[in-house]
Amino acid sequence: MIKEYITTNNKRFLDELFDWLRIPSISADSKYKPDVRRAAEYLHNKLREAGVDKVEICETKGHPIVYGEKIIDPGKPTVLVYGHYDVQPPDPLALWTTPPFEPQVRDEKIFARGSCDDKGQVYMHVKAFEIMSKLNLLTCNVKFMVEGEEEVGSDNLAEFVKANKQKLKADVILISDTALISLEHPSITTGLRGLSYMEVEVTGPNRDLHSGVYGGAVANPVNVLCEMIASLHDADGRVTIPGFYDKVASLSAAERTALNAAPFDLNDYKRDLDIAEIKGEKGFTTLERTGVRPTLDVNGIWGGYIGEGAKTVLPSKASAKISMRLVPNQISSEITKLFTDHIKSIAPSTVKVKVTPHHGGEPAVTSTDSQPFRAAAAAFRDVFGKEPIPTRDGGSIPIVALFKKELGLDTVLMGFGFDSDAIHSPNEHFGVKNFNLGIETIVAFYKHFSR
């Protein structure tokens, strides 16, 4: 019955998703503010059409939050679905095979910005709700909270959650913004890293200078910034910021063995990325480096002349954006301060340094010994015919820790993308089969959770 509904309505489901994907809801760029609101309004309307009784667009100091609820019986359990409708900037545009906001299906994959992160995965929940509503299968109360600022740090979501605890009262949070190992090896994410995102600006002379006239006599901010960044890791790949590892939770030998038992082929990994060799913190496997160890990476660096041709300039300024992924027991505000103090301490007197924190969030680990997790595992067994593997995700969803702190609720991270779906990169995509199986598995989750 459920499979038949998905098959019969699949073209309509995809057409609706494509209309949503065409809206460039880029939260990081203010010129797209009207599009971000348009994306919120589109979701508002689709939730109503799916059968959600009460739907509203809640204003914040930034982009709006779409809230909806269907209460079939106050005595029944309630699931709160969280997701986001904002997307990453699509740059660099030249690397997209097809335009980022003109969705196309190629090789049974939906190519578009937001197809996997997170519009496509949010829309699975909308269509799962539609199925349960139309087929009279709804056995739980359902609430939706979908924000438009996840990609820029969810600055206003915490305030909304704190001010609406009664509205958001539920028994569990359900999120699809993570990945599967594969369709052959279904998995449920049980851990997320935290985040501290920083920007560093190095200033030398009061203007750009002729590199022939002044080169060799005046410090070059680009050179200085590169030297500073290079010093942030030692030869073993460890971050050199004093105190950075002080609170890092270490895994036991048994936990490390369990983590590395997940299916993983290093040669396939390198082949997919077209790299000859991997690199990371000495003494840890790739799965450990990407799931349970903290990191520091430069996300962007610029300064001087970067246009076509040549311009012999000694630049006045150089800047970099740097993110640190954090693991359990690390606190983002503490890491932000450690980073700021360290960068200022290693800056030579030949330049001035400005450090600006952007956003952050805390790491989170969810229990595998809870009724919601068991319901999710049962749903995967129903649809995939296999026991899902618990995994740790290297990404960050700061709201998970906030939900636990403010609402006292555990989260089930039931994502259906792949790590290879190029989220945050050109040619982001999401499998049509993943989309359909996700809808079916979400419906199955409600069946088991209500029991």
RODO-2510 file (C-alpha; in nm, 4 decimals, decimal comma):
residues 451
     n   res          X          Y          Z
     1     m     0,0000     0,0000     0,0000
     2     i     0,2757     0,2456     0,0960
     3     k     0,5089     0,1384    -0,1856
     4     e     0,2202     0,1646    -0,4313
     5     y     0,1377     0,5184    -0,3147
     6     i     0,5020     0,6254    -0,3557
     7     t     0,5263     0,4688    -0,7016
     8     t     0,1968     0,6145    -0,8208
     9     n     0,2780     0,9639    -0,6963
    10     n     0,6527     0,9652    -0,7540
    11     k     0,6488     1,2057    -1,0493
    12     r     0,4362     1,4529    -0,8529
    13     f     0,6623     1,4189    -0,5480
    14     l     0,9681     1,4987    -0,7600
    15     d     0,7976     1,7828    -0,9485
    16     e     0,7091     1,9466    -0,6160
    17     l     1,0606     1,8992    -0,4809
    18     f     1,2072     2,0428    -0,8011
    19     d     0,9936     2,3555    -0,7665
    20     w     1,1347     2,4001    -0,4162
    21     l     1,4906     2,3362    -0,5311
    22     r     1,4561     2,6067    -0,7957
    23     i     1,4287     2,8682    -0,5198
    24     p     1,7847     2,9863    -0,4348
    25     s     1,7384     3,0039    -0,0580
    26     i     2,0988     3,1010     0,0203
    27     s     2,0956     3,2245     0,3783
    28     a     2,4577     3,3439     0,3784
    29     d     2,3996     3,6109     0,1130
    30     s     2,1649     3,8980     0,2006
    31     k     2,0655     3,9570    -0,1610
    32     y     1,8816     3,6236    -0,1529
    33     k     1,6677     3,7192     0,1487
    34     p     1,3449     3,7357    -0,0604
    35     d     1,4211     3,3890    -0,2010
    36     v     1,4777     3,2463     0,1463
    37     r     1,1311     3,3714     0,2461
    38     r     0,9840     3,2344    -0,0752
    39     a     1,1260     2,8920     0,0115
    40     a     0,9666     2,9144     0,3565
    41     e     0,6312     3,0059     0,2044
    42     y     0,6544     2,7161    -0,0404
    43     l     0,7099     2,4685     0,2439
    44     h     0,4265     2,6289     0,4418
    45     n     0,1868     2,5637     0,1555
    46     k     0,3063     2,2069     0,0936
    47     l     0,2653     2,1150     0,4607
    48     r    -0,0933     2,2379     0,4455
    49     e    -0,1574     2,0387     0,1285
    50     a    -0,0114     1,7286     0,2947
    51     g    -0,2707     1,7510     0,5719
    52     v    -0,0941     1,9374     0,8528
    53     d    -0,3709     2,1214     1,0409
    54     k    -0,1815     2,4144     1,1844
    55     v     0,1037     2,5694     0,9861
    56     e     0,2637     2,9085     1,0453
    57     i     0,5639     3,1127     0,9408
    58     c     0,7355     3,2304     1,2590
    59     e     0,9419     3,5460     1,2294
    60     t     1,2883     3,5745     1,3818
    61     k     1,5548     3,8444     1,3762
    62     g     1,6843     3,6678     1,0660
    63     h     1,5130     3,4213     0,8350
    64     p     1,1759     3,2718     0,9322
    65     i     1,1014     2,9315     1,0835
    66     v     0,8222     2,7190     0,9388
    67     y     0,6236     2,5471     1,2142
    68     g     0,3444     2,2971     1,1714
    69     e     0,1588     2,0430     1,3811
    70     k    -0,1037     1,7703     1,3612
    71     i    -0,2325     1,6576     1,7003
    72     i    -0,4479     1,3486     1,6586
    73     d    -0,4640     1,2712     2,0324
    74     p    -0,2847     1,4565     2,3153
    75     g    -0,2380     1,1214     2,4881
    76     k    -0,0378     0,9740     2,2008
    77     p     0,3377     1,0168     2,1519
    78     t     0,4630     1,3206     1,9605
    79     v     0,7437     1,3357     1,7055
    80     l     0,9094     1,6719     1,6328
    81     v     1,0643     1,6798     1,2859
    82     y     1,3518     1,9263     1,2426
    83     g     1,5192     2,0304     0,9189
    84     h     1,6324     2,3351     0,7248
    85     y     1,5315     2,4896     0,3940
    86     d     1,8313     2,7201     0,3478
    87     v     2,1201     2,6076     0,1289
    88     q     2,4899     2,6686     0,0848
    89     p     2,6138     2,9154    -0,1791
    90     p     2,6650     2,7256    -0,5074
    91     d     3,0086     2,8706    -0,5906
    92     p     3,2168     2,8009    -0,7901
    93     l     2,9475     2,8009    -1,0575
    94     a     3,1840     2,7002    -1,3383
    95     l     3,2253     2,3554    -1,1827
    96     w     2,8550     2,2664    -1,2047
    97     t     2,7634     2,0408    -1,4964
    98     t     2,4131     2,1911    -1,4941
    99     p     2,2965     2,5104    -1,3177
   100     p     2,2633     2,4602    -0,9407
   101     f     1,9049     2,5829    -0,9204
   102     e     1,7768     2,4031    -1,2287
   103     p     1,7316     2,0486    -1,0922
   104     q     1,7892     1,7592    -1,3289
   105     v     1,7884     1,3819    -1,2914
   106     r     2,0971     1,2073    -1,4267
   107     d     2,1915     0,8483    -1,3497
   108     e     1,8882     0,8276    -1,1170
   109     k     2,0231     1,1158    -0,9084
   110     i     1,8714     1,4610    -0,8508
   111     f     2,1387     1,7242    -0,9233
   112     a     2,0720     2,0621    -0,7583
   113     r     2,1874     2,2717    -0,4669
   114     g     1,9897     2,1559    -0,1631
   115     s     1,8859     1,8245    -0,3191
   116     c     2,0448     1,6339    -0,0310
   117     d     2,1257     1,9108     0,2176
   118     d     1,8548     1,9496     0,3240
   119     k     1,5502     2,0210     0,1075
   120     g     1,5374     1,6737    -0,0445
   121     q     1,5582     1,5072     0,2950
   122     v     1,3067     1,7439     0,4544
   123     y     1,0654     1,6784     0,1704
   124     m     1,0769     1,3047     0,2458
   125     h     0,9100     1,3893     0,5774
   126     v     0,6444     1,6036     0,4096
   127     k     0,5560     1,3202     0,1721
   128     a     0,5728     1,0560     0,4477
   129     f     0,3226     1,2641     0,6435
   130     e     0,1024     1,2945     0,3344
   131     i     0,1001     0,9167     0,2955
   132     m     0,0101     0,8589     0,6599
   133     s    -0,2606     1,1233     0,6428
   134     k    -0,4164     1,0064     0,3152
   135     l    -0,4016     0,6359     0,4018
   136     n    -0,5191     0,6831     0,7612
   137     l    -0,1916     0,5468     0,9009
   138     l    -0,1044     0,8319     1,1365
   139     t    -0,0583     0,6892     1,4858
   140     c     0,1457     0,9737     1,6434
   141     n     0,1177     1,3453     1,6828
   142     v     0,3582     1,5217     1,4490
   143     k     0,5228     1,8629     1,4712
   144     f     0,7483     2,0254     1,2112
   145     m     1,0110     2,2925     1,2756
   146     v     1,2097     2,3807     0,9636
   147     e     1,4491     2,6756     0,9809
   148     g     1,6229     2,8975     0,7283
   149     e     1,9550     2,9630     0,9023
   150     e     2,1208     2,6249     0,9577
   151     e     2,3920     2,6955     0,7023
   152     v     2,4888     3,0168     0,8838
   153     g     2,4870     2,8850     1,2387
   154     s     2,1178     2,8841     1,3421
   155     d     2,1722     3,2069     1,5332
   156     n     1,8032     3,2698     1,6009
   157     l     1,6853     2,9126     1,6494
   158     a     1,8034     2,8878     2,0105
   159     e     1,5970     3,1925     2,1031
   160     f     1,2935     3,0450     1,9282
   161     v     1,3323     2,7112     2,1068
   162     k     1,3732     2,8729     2,4483
   163     a     1,0652     3,0918     2,3917
   164     n     0,8448     2,8077     2,2616
   165     k     0,9137     2,5090     2,4854
   166     q     0,5440     2,4263     2,5252
   167     k     0,4780     2,4571     2,1528
   168     l     0,7723     2,2255     2,0822
   169     k     0,6884     1,9722     2,3538
   170     a     0,7431     1,6235     2,2134
   171     d     0,8793     1,2779     2,2917
   172     v     1,1599     1,2642     2,0354
   173     i     1,3287     1,4724     1,7655
   174     l     1,3544     1,3188     1,4179
   175     i     1,6152     1,4615     1,1784
   176     s     1,7151     1,3586     0,8268
   177     d     2,0303     1,5616     0,7555
   178     t     2,2902     1,2875     0,7705
   179     a     2,4096     1,0012     0,5506
   180     l     2,3888     0,6270     0,4990
   181     i     2,6984     0,4148     0,4494
   182     s     2,5255     0,2709     0,1415
   183     l     2,1953     0,1186     0,0349
   184     e     2,3544    -0,2223     0,0940
   185     h     2,4746    -0,1148     0,4414
   186     p     2,2057     0,1064     0,5989
   187     s     2,3174     0,3052     0,9006
   188     i     2,1945     0,5422     1,1700
   189     t     2,4124     0,8316     1,2846
   190     t     2,4723     0,8309     1,6604
   191     g     2,7285     1,1088     1,6946
   192     l     2,8001     1,4523     1,5490
   193     r     3,0968     1,6810     1,5850
   194     g     3,0656     2,0355     1,7115
   195     l     3,1961     2,3460     1,5363
   196     s     3,3877     2,6662     1,5892
   197     y     3,4053     2,8844     1,2768
   198     m     3,6500     3,1751     1,2675
   199     e     3,7794     3,4448     1,0357
   200     v     4,1308     3,5868     1,0532
   201     e     4,2384     3,9133     0,8897
   202     v     4,6058     4,0114     0,8703
   203     t     4,6941     4,3719     0,7835
   204     g     5,0383     4,4982     0,6881
   205     p     5,0930     4,8343     0,5135
   206     n     4,8095     5,0865     0,4898
   207     r     4,7640     5,0230     0,1153
   208     d     4,8613     4,7796    -0,1588
   209     l     5,2226     4,8381    -0,2588
   210     h     5,4378     4,7886    -0,5680
   211     s     5,6098     4,4542    -0,5017
   212     g     5,9256     4,5676    -0,6766
   213     v     5,9618     4,8938    -0,4878
   214     y     5,8657     4,7569    -0,1436
   215     g     5,9152     4,3802    -0,1715
   216     g     6,1812     4,2529     0,0683
   217     a     6,1453     4,5527     0,2979
   218     v     5,7814     4,5269     0,4115
   219     a     5,6063     4,2168     0,5499
   220     n     5,3647     4,0601     0,3016
   221     p     5,0348     3,9800     0,4840
   222     v     4,9644     3,6831     0,2539
   223     n     5,3035     3,5312     0,3329
   224     v     5,2570     3,5962     0,7039
   225     l     4,9074     3,4477     0,7120
   226     c     5,0251     3,1351     0,5300
   227     e     5,3090     3,0895     0,7786
   228     m     5,0694     3,1284     1,0699
   229     i     4,8246     2,8769     0,9238
   230     a     5,1015     2,6288     0,8475
   231     s     5,2078     2,6398     1,2119
   232     l     4,8627     2,5295     1,3328
   233     h     4,9483     2,1620     1,2682
   234     d     5,2593     1,9683     1,3666
   235     a     5,4297     1,6941     1,1652
   236     d     5,1908     1,4329     1,3097
   237     g     4,8814     1,6233     1,1984
   238     r     4,7896     1,7392     1,5475
   239     v     4,6550     2,0884     1,6097
   240     t     4,9184     2,2971     1,7916
   241     i     4,6839     2,5349     1,9752
   242     p     4,7666     2,5002     2,3482
   243     g     4,4825     2,3312     2,5368
   244     f     4,3026     2,2204     2,2195
   245     y     4,2976     1,8515     2,3193
   246     d     4,2604     1,8960     2,6966
   247     k     3,8929     1,7914     2,7086
   248     v     3,8808     1,5522     2,4132
   249     a     3,7018     1,2312     2,5106
   250     s     3,9102     0,9254     2,4266
   251     l     3,7443     0,6104     2,2964
   252     s     3,8138     0,2754     2,4552
   253     a     3,9783     0,0005     2,2508
   254     a     3,6398    -0,1713     2,2224
   255     e     3,4736     0,1491     2,0984
   256     r     3,7463     0,2018     1,8388
   257     t     3,7092    -0,1557     1,7193
   258     a     3,3321    -0,1147     1,6868
   259     l     3,3701     0,2131     1,4980
   260     n     3,6161     0,0629     1,2512
   261     a     3,3928    -0,2390     1,1913
   262     a     3,1744    -0,0290     0,9619
   263     p     3,2178    -0,1186     0,5925
   264     f     3,4914     0,1029     0,4481
   265     d     3,7290     0,0582     0,1541
   266     l     4,0232     0,2968     0,1622
   267     n     4,1053     0,2430    -0,2047
   268     d     3,7469     0,3273    -0,3053
   269     y     3,7661     0,6350    -0,0814
   270     k     4,0817     0,7597    -0,2533
   271     r     3,9493     0,6723    -0,5975
   272     d     3,6274     0,8659    -0,5372
   273     l     3,8253     1,1760    -0,4344
   274     d     4,0941     1,1275    -0,7014
   275     i     4,3743     1,1480    -0,4452
   276     a     4,6908     0,9388    -0,4297
   277     e     4,7115     0,9255    -0,0510
   278     i     4,5239     1,0251     0,2625
   279     k     4,6513     1,2571     0,5342
   280     g     4,5486     1,3122     0,8938
   281     e     4,6297     1,2826     1,2606
   282     k     4,8898     1,0120     1,3225
   283     g     4,7700     0,7007     1,5031
   284     f     4,4072     0,7115     1,3878
   285     t     4,2154     0,5523     1,1025
   286     t     4,0209     0,7479     0,8425
   287     l     3,6902     0,6623     1,0117
   288     e     3,8268     0,7855     1,3444
   289     r     3,9736     1,1018     1,1921
   290     t     3,6416     1,1939     1,0311
   291     g     3,4123     1,0910     1,3148
   292     v     3,5651     1,1101     1,6611
   293     r     3,8748     1,3323     1,6374
   294     p     3,8790     1,7123     1,6342
   295     t     4,0090     1,8971     1,3289
   296     l     4,1158     2,2387     1,2029
   297     d     4,0761     2,3297     0,8363
   298     v     4,1062     2,6414     0,6226
   299     n     3,7772     2,6895     0,4360
   300     g     3,8871     2,9887     0,2308
   301     i     4,1874     3,2182     0,1920
   302     w     4,2307     3,5355    -0,0070
   303     g     4,4409     3,8488    -0,0493
   304     g     4,6162     4,0521    -0,3153
   305     y     4,5424     4,0294    -0,6861
   306     i     4,3512     3,7216    -0,8053
   307     g     4,2166     3,8456    -1,1387
   308     e     4,3235     3,7437    -1,4863
   309     g     4,6800     3,8150    -1,5879
   310     a     4,9465     3,9615    -1,3602
   311     k     4,9648     4,2519    -1,1193
   312     t     5,2844     4,2926    -0,9182
   313     v     5,1373     4,3917    -0,5859
   314     l     5,2339     4,3517    -0,2237
   315     p     4,8858     4,3361    -0,0653
   316     s     4,7749     4,5361     0,2327
   317     k     4,5529     4,2603     0,3717
   318     a     4,5067     3,8833     0,3716
   319     s     4,2196     3,6843     0,5210
   320     a     4,1174     3,3267     0,5888
   321     k     3,8098     3,1446     0,7131
   322     i     3,8919     2,8542     0,9434
   323     s     3,6656     2,5894     1,0920
   324     m     3,7352     2,3524     1,3775
   325     r     3,5253     2,0375     1,4179
   326     l     3,4885     1,9418     1,7822
   327     v     3,4257     1,6134     1,9620
   328     p     3,2526     1,5256     2,2913
   329     n     3,3609     1,7317     2,5957
   330     q     3,5060     2,0134     2,3815
   331     i     3,3077     2,3366     2,4231
   332     s     3,2848     2,5662     2,1222
   333     s     3,3172     2,8910     2,3188
   334     e     3,6327     2,7642     2,4903
   335     i     3,7878     2,6518     2,1626
   336     t     3,7007     2,9870     2,0054
   337     k     3,8898     3,1662     2,2829
   338     l     4,1875     2,9293     2,2633
   339     f     4,2092     2,9846     1,8878
   340     t     4,1789     3,3643     1,9195
   341     d     4,4452     3,3882     2,1886
   342     h     4,6830     3,1602     2,0005
   343     i     4,6519     3,3368     1,6640
   344     k     4,7202     3,6714     1,8272
   345     s     5,0177     3,5290     2,0154
   346     i     5,1900     3,3916     1,7038
   347     a     5,1357     3,7029     1,4897
   348     p     5,4638     3,8872     1,4246
   349     s     5,4921     4,2566     1,5109
   350     t     5,5155     4,3382     1,1404
   351     v     5,1367     4,2953     1,0987
   352     k     4,8113     4,3568     1,2822
   353     v     4,5665     4,0681     1,3314
   354     k     4,1900     4,0718     1,3710
   355     v     4,0023     3,7537     1,4710
   356     t     3,6252     3,7333     1,4214
   357     p     3,4148     3,4381     1,5459
   358     h     3,1282     3,3499     1,3124
   359     h     2,9278     3,0647     1,4617
   360     g     2,9659     2,7458     1,6570
   361     g     2,7876     2,4524     1,8100
   362     e     2,8380     2,1656     2,0469
   363     p     2,9112     1,8001     1,9662
   364     a     2,6422     1,5431     2,0407
   365     v     2,6175     1,1682     2,0945
   366     t     2,2811     0,9908     2,0933
   367     s     2,1918     0,6681     2,2705
   368     t     2,1554     0,3388     2,0860
   369     d     1,9676     0,1965     2,3844
   370     s     1,6456     0,3955     2,3629
   371     q     1,2958     0,3277     2,2391
   372     p     1,3237     0,5851     1,9542
   373     f     1,6508     0,4310     1,8307
   374     r     1,4989     0,0839     1,8430
   375     a     1,2003     0,2120     1,6437
   376     a     1,4363     0,3570     1,3816
   377     a     1,6334     0,0317     1,3654
   378     a     1,3101    -0,1653     1,3208
   379     a     1,2050     0,0700     1,0402
   380     f     1,5304     0,0071     0,8561
   381     r     1,4898    -0,3673     0,9007
   382     d     1,1396    -0,3425     0,7525
   383     v     1,2452    -0,1465     0,4442
   384     f     1,6087    -0,2463     0,3836
   385     g     1,5903    -0,5983     0,5252
   386     k     1,9085    -0,5388     0,7270
   387     e     2,0119    -0,4218     1,0707
   388     p     2,1352    -0,0597     1,0509
   389     i     2,4928     0,0104     1,1580
   390     p     2,5504     0,2852     1,4199
   391     t     2,7981     0,5420     1,2854
   392     r     2,9603     0,8707     1,3876
   393     d     2,9189     1,1621     1,1443
   394     g     3,1966     1,4135     1,0926
   395     g     2,9566     1,7009     1,0291
   396     s     2,7777     1,9256     1,2747
   397     i     2,4115     1,9838     1,3570
   398     p     2,4376     2,2192     1,6571
   399     i     2,0637     2,2042     1,7247
   400     v     2,0936     1,8430     1,8486
   401     a     2,2819     1,9488     2,1623
   402     l     2,0476     2,2464     2,2035
   403     f     1,7398     2,0210     2,1874
   404     k     1,8819     1,8052     2,4639
   405     k     1,9693     2,1036     2,6805
   406     e     1,6519     2,3103     2,6345
   407     l     1,3833     2,0477     2,5649
   408     g     1,5373     1,7435     2,7324
   409     l     1,4800     1,5433     2,4155
   410     d     1,6904     1,2820     2,2424
   411     t     1,7309     1,2909     1,8660
   412     v     1,7123     1,0168     1,6059
   413     l     1,9428     1,0998     1,3134
   414     m     1,7850     0,9062     1,0283
   415     g     1,9494     1,0411     0,7135
   416     f     1,9382     0,8925     0,3637
   417     g     2,2087     1,0715     0,1656
   418     f     2,5589     0,9469     0,0911
   419     d     2,8911     1,1059     0,1864
   420     s     2,9595     1,1135    -0,1885
   421     d     2,6560     1,3346    -0,2621
   422     a     2,8763     1,6465    -0,2876
   423     i     2,6880     1,8521    -0,0303
   424     h     2,8446     2,2000     0,0038
   425     s     3,0206     2,1319    -0,3303
   426     p     2,9428     2,1740    -0,6991
   427     n     2,7125     1,9069    -0,8452
   428     e     2,5354     1,8241    -0,5196
   429     h     2,2982     1,5344    -0,5763
   430     f     2,0568     1,2941    -0,4050
   431     g     1,9502     0,9536    -0,5293
   432     v     1,5902     0,9150    -0,6401
   433     k     1,5953     0,5681    -0,4835
   434     n     1,7275     0,7168    -0,1585
   435     f     1,4426     0,9699    -0,1637
   436     n     1,1780     0,7007    -0,2108
   437     l     1,3287     0,4590     0,0420
   438     g     1,3587     0,7465     0,2884
   439     i     0,9868     0,8201     0,2639
   440     e     0,9019     0,4536     0,3180
   441     t     1,1408     0,4204     0,6150
   442     i     1,0048     0,7329     0,7833
   443     v     0,6511     0,5927     0,7620
   444     a     0,7789     0,2691     0,9154
   445     f     0,9459     0,4640     1,1982
   446     y     0,6118     0,6119     1,3041
   447     k     0,4545     0,2663     1,3048
   448     h     0,7192     0,1260     1,5378
   449     f     0,7546     0,4381     1,7526
   450     s     0,3817     0,4504     1,8305
   451     r     0,4042     0,0968     1,9684
***
